[in-house]
Every structure is written in structure tokens, then in C-alpha cells.
Amino acid sequence: MRQQMVLGTFIFGLSRGFAYDTLDRGSSGGWVRLNIIAGKPKSSQVGQDLETLAFRGKAARAKGMQRLDELRALQDLRAPLPLVDGLGRNWGLWTIKSISEKQTSVIDDGTAMAIGWSLILEEFVNA
């Protein structure tokens, strides 16, 4: 079974009907600006910030709604989770910062025909 990523026990991929189509990775170099009254600001190194990953995708119908419930159950664990990509690369531990969804074309039983979703992860470092 092919997969894009695995977060804890959750598998992202077409085979599970829940694939992401964009992944944004953010990192900071740890530089801040210190304003000076009579001159240009000075740069200061305060240490690198934690990395973030933002996944975005589209899902459909009850299966997509179920997958989002599975992600929220992982979020409810309030614990860092291992992240491994489809090539076997271990990305380390990550925490779920937020999950959002937008349901559209909702039918009479409450099932969304289309769901746009996003997941924000933050690197977990506790060493």
C-alpha cells in the first residue's frame, strides 16, 4: 500500500481516500531585529524556532469525514507523534497544532460531498 506520510497511526494517501495535495514547510533562522532609536536596527540571534508543517487537501463524503475524526482523535491524545514519509524517512516527533475543515455540498443526512481540510503540525523537541 502506497502512502504519502504516516503520523502516528494515521496514514495519508490515495489508498485510504485521504491524500494531501500541498505541504508547506516553515523554519526560522532564529534572527530577531532589535530597534535602535538613533540608527538602523541591530540583528540578534536568539536560537532557531520550531519547524512547522501545513498539509492541505480535499476529501469526499463520509469517508473524508471519518478520516478527519481519526485525526482529531490523535489530536485528543495531546502527545507528540512520529512522522514518517512514504520513502521511509523519519521526520521525528510532531504535535498537532490545529485541524480545520470546510464542508460543502452537504446533503440531507449531514454528509458533506466535498471537504477542504488543513492540518498544522509543529516540531516537538524536548531535549
Sequence and secondary structure as in RCSB ss.txt:
>XXXX:A:sequence
MRQQMVLGTFIFGLSRGFAYDTLDRGSSGGWVRLNIIAGKPKSSQVGQDLETLAFRGKAARAKGMQRLDELRALQ
DLRAPLPLVDGLGRNWGLWTIKSISEKQTSVIDDGTAMAIGWSLILEEFVNA
>XXXX:A:secstr
   SEEETTEEEBGGGTB EEEEEEE    EEEE  TTS  EEEE      EEEEEEEE HHHHHHHHHHHHHHH
HT S EEEEETT  EEEEEEEEEEEEEEEEE TTS EEEEEEEEEEEE    
